[in-house]
């Protein structure tokens, strides 16, 4: 079976494989923490099943705009983790697919 999306990984020539793994874990941990805090501070009325935006009770769409829903937490965490890795000097590069053996 062939995957549709290309395989990618974070690369930094001056980092050892152990350092790359440590940096990626730290960035993911920071990102998921931050995304959770952002979602919790938005005070959602309920956790929607679809990727929606909502307006809190008594609010309106003018001024501050809609708040993100719980379903956007994963996408936000990915965005934050990517930013963290780029700040540490990594680039996301396509790699050759690994053969199942």
URFENPE-V885577 format. One record per residue. RES is the residue in one letter. PHI is phi in whole degrees, -180 to 180 (* if undefined). BURIAL is # if it has 24 or more other C-alpha atoms within 12 Angstrom, else .. Layout:
[[RES:PHI:BURIAL] [RES:PHI:BURIAL]]
//
This chain:
[[X:*:.] [X:-107:.] [X:-77:.] [X:-79:.] [X:-89:.] [X:-68:.] [X:-85:.] [X:-131:.] [X:-151:.] [X:-77:#] [X:-131:#] [X:-146:.] [X:-61:.] [X:-85:.] [X:-102:.] [X:-76:.] [X:-56:.] [X:-66:.] [X:-67:.] [X:-59:.] [X:-64:.] [X:-64:.] [X:-62:#] [X:-65:#] [X:-64:.] [X:-62:.] [X:-64:#] [X:-64:#] [X:-63:.] [X:-62:#] [X:-64:#] [X:-66:#] [X:-62:.] [X:-64:.] [X:-63:#] [X:-64:#] [X:-62:.] [X:-62:.] [X:-68:#] [X:-68:.] [X:-73:.] [X:-81:#] [X:47:.] [X:-64:.] [X:-73:.] [X:-164:.] [X:-83:.] [X:-66:.] [X:-86:.] [X:-118:.] [X:-79:.] [X:-121:.] [X:-114:.] [X:-140:#] [X:-112:.] [X:-62:.] [X:-52:.] [X:84:.] [X:-94:.] [X:-146:.] [X:-81:.] [X:-83:.] [X:84:.] [X:-89:.] [X:79:.] [X:-71:.] [X:-97:#] [X:-72:#] [X:-93:#] [X:-56:#] [X:-68:#] [X:-92:#] [X:-61:#] [X:-64:.] [X:-65:.] [X:-67:#] [X:-62:#] [X:-62:.] [X:-61:.] [X:-67:#] [X:-65:#] [X:-62:#] [X:-60:.] [X:-59:#] [X:-64:#] [X:-64:.] [X:-65:.] [X:-88:.] [X:95:.] [X:-92:#] [X:-124:.] [X:-92:.] [X:-127:.] [X:-73:.] [X:-123:.] [X:-67:.] [X:-61:.] [X:-82:.] [X:-85:.] [X:-71:.] [X:-128:.]]
//
